[in-house]
Amino acid sequence: MEVRAELTATVWKVVAEVGATVSEGDELLILESMKMEIPVVASVSGTLTELRVAEEDRINEGDVVAVINPS
């Protein structure tokens, strides 16, 4: 299951690590846009298999930022 960015922003902080077990609603990373912090959360429960961004990366709306293998 791909997790996509909902807006164009900068990755402020990566919270989760690859290999971690996440639950639906868990925070994966925090984006910063126009001085606002926007959390990106897991849309399903499972194992975080990929993080496709790093802190300070600039991302666009619709970019895949993480991949979760549903459990």
N, C-alpha and C positions, 0 to 999 in steps of 0.2 A: 504494500500500500504506500503510494507516494504522498508525502506531505508537501504541499505547495505554499509559497508565499502569497499572502493576500494583498500585498502592496509593494511598491518600490521603496526600498529602505536600505539601511546599513545594518549588518549583523553586529549588535552591540556585545552580546554575551552568549556563548554556547554553554548550556546547562547540562545536557545529557551526554553520555558517552556511548560510542558504538559497542554493542554487545549487551547493553543494559536492557533489563526487562522494564517495559513501560506500561502504564495503564492509560486507558482513554482519559484524556484531560490533563495528563502530566505535561509539565512545561519542558520543551525540548531546547528552545533558544529564545532570545529576546532581540527584537529588532528595534532600531531607533529611526524615527522619521519625524522631522520637524519638531525636535526636542521632546517627542513623546516616546515612551517605551511600550512596545507591543509584543506580548508573549505569543509564541507559536507553540501550540499544544498537540499532543498525539491525538489523532482522530480515531484510533483503534488501540486495543491492548495487544501487546506482543513484544518481540525483540527488535531493538533498534539495530538494523543491519548496515546502514550507511548514513553518514552525515556529509552532505555535499557542499557545505559552507564552512568557513572559518571566521573567527572574530575579525571585524573590520572589512569583510567582503561587502561589496555593493551588489544587491540583488534586485531583480525586477519582478513585478507582479506575475504570478504564474510559474516562477522558477521552482523546480523541485529542490527542496532544502534538506530533506531526509527521507529515508525509506524504512518502513516498519514491516517485519514479517509477522502477520497476525497469528495469535495463538488460539 
